Amino acid sequence: MSNKPTRNDALKDRLSRSSEIKITVTGRKSGRTISIPVWFVFDDDTLNLLPVQGSDTQWYKNVLKNPSMRIKAGSEEAEFKVVLLTDTKQVSLLSRNSAPSTGPAM
């Protein structure tokens, strides 16, 4: 068994030191890849993205169509399957307690 850090460890380390990441999604109509910066909350090995404009946010609509996302934090990047949080109580709690108050324009 190796104790060498994995690529996943490097990404987690970068996320713990960042406030913004770049996400890349597939356009739901165009099929093109679209990359944008977003603010996030990384807590307990869970990466939470809160769309600034709720379900009207374009990247959120794209993820509904194709639940795959590439994230890049500094020089580290990885592909993830998106799990949508739809319980209104959980979404409200996340937005109230841990989402940044400001972020990049969406």
C-alpha positions in Angstrom: 0.0 0.0 0.0 1.3 3.4 -0.9 1.2 6.6 1.2 1.8 8.8 -1.8 -0.8 11.6 -2.2 -3.3 10.8 -4.9 -4.6 13.2 -7.6 -7.8 13.4 -5.6 -5.9 14.5 -2.5 -4.3 17.3 -4.5 -7.7 18.4 -5.7 -9.1 18.4 -2.2 -6.1 20.4 -1.0 -6.6 23.0 -3.7 -10.4 23.2 -3.0 -9.7 23.8 0.7 -7.5 26.8 -0.2 -9.7 28.3 -2.9 -12.9 30.3 -3.0 -13.5 30.1 -6.8 -13.3 27.2 -9.3 -13.9 26.9 -13.0 -16.7 24.6 -14.0 -17.1 23.2 -17.5 -20.5 21.9 -18.6 -22.0 20.8 -21.9 -24.5 23.2 -23.4 -28.0 21.7 -23.4 -28.8 23.1 -26.9 -25.5 23.6 -28.5 -23.6 20.6 -27.2 -20.5 22.8 -26.8 -18.4 22.9 -23.7 -18.9 26.0 -21.6 -16.5 27.1 -18.8 -17.3 29.7 -16.2 -15.9 30.6 -12.8 -18.2 30.0 -9.8 -18.0 30.3 -6.0 -18.4 27.1 -4.0 -18.5 25.6 -0.6 -16.3 22.6 0.1 -17.4 20.9 3.3 -16.9 17.4 4.6 -15.6 16.1 1.2 -18.7 17.5 -0.5 -18.5 20.2 -3.1 -21.6 22.4 -3.1 -22.4 24.9 -5.9 -25.3 27.2 -5.4 -26.6 28.8 -8.6 -26.7 32.6 -8.0 -30.0 32.9 -10.0 -31.4 29.6 -8.7 -32.9 27.3 -11.3 -32.7 30.1 -13.9 -28.9 29.9 -13.9 -27.7 28.7 -17.3 -25.1 26.3 -16.1 -27.7 24.7 -13.8 -30.1 24.2 -16.7 -27.2 22.6 -18.7 -26.5 20.2 -15.8 -30.1 19.2 -15.7 -29.8 18.0 -19.3 -26.3 16.5 -18.9 -25.3 15.8 -15.3 -21.6 15.7 -15.8 -19.2 18.5 -14.9 -15.5 19.1 -15.0 -14.1 21.3 -12.3 -10.7 23.0 -12.2 -9.2 24.5 -9.0 -5.8 26.0 -9.8 -3.8 23.4 -11.7 -6.0 20.5 -10.5 -9.0 19.2 -12.4 -11.4 16.3 -12.5 -14.7 15.1 -14.0 -17.7 14.5 -11.8 -21.2 13.2 -12.0 -23.5 15.9 -10.6 -26.0 15.1 -7.8 -28.7 17.7 -7.6 -29.9 18.9 -4.2 -33.6 19.4 -4.6 -34.9 19.3 -1.0 -35.9 23.0 -0.4 -35.0 22.8 3.3 -31.5 21.6 2.5 -31.0 24.2 -0.2 -32.2 26.9 2.1 -29.9 25.8 4.9 -26.9 25.7 2.5 -27.6 29.1 1.1 -28.2 30.7 4.5 -25.3 29.1 6.4 -22.4 28.5 4.0 -22.8 30.2 0.6 -20.6 33.2 0.0 -22.4 36.5 0.1 -20.9 37.7 -3.2 -19.3 36.0 -6.2 -18.6 36.3 -9.8 -21.4 37.5 -12.1 -23.3 34.7 -13.7 
